[in-house]
Amino acid sequence: MQAYLIDVINKEHKKVNVKDRPEWKDLAKLCGCKYVEEAHRRIGGRAYTIICDEDGKLKRNKTSALDPDNNLALLGNLLVFKLSANNKLEGLDDSDVSFIRNHVADVTFRLENGIDTWPVLLEVSRV
């Protein structure tokens, strides 16, 4: 099934294929962390399931999502899936991939040691 990866570490975002009914450890590996959690969020008004680093705020991860007012929404790498009514991960279709891709932008951040730019998911809000 298709998901969308926002990888702030490698500074890329892309469609990825994930096996049906993936194990949490497989999702954690794709996100580049040890433990993941499931967050239900709206992206540009559409509801999705986002898999993210469970300990993202504790690790000083890079910002990966901003709300409509450009405030911090999520940290660390993200995997985006459809929001399913039965709490199972559901793959994205091509129109979802295009919609999500259109809500990712390269954002430049001022850091303690200079500036850096990486892809960030925009217009993210709670469901």
DANOR-V274015 format. One record per run of one state. SS is the DSSP state (A for helix, B for strand, O for the rest). FROM is the first residue (numbers start at 1). LEN is the number of residues. If there is no record, write none. Layout:
# DANOR-V274015
SS:FROM:LEN
SS:FROM:LEN
This chain:
# DANOR-V274015
O:1:1
B:2:6
O:8:4
B:12:6
O:18:6
A:24:8
O:32:4
B:36:8
O:44:2
B:46:8
O:54:9
B:63:4
O:67:5
B:72:4
O:76:2
B:78:5
O:83:7
B:90:1
O:91:3
A:94:8
O:102:2
B:104:8
O:112:2
B:114:8
O:122:2
B:124:3
O:127:1
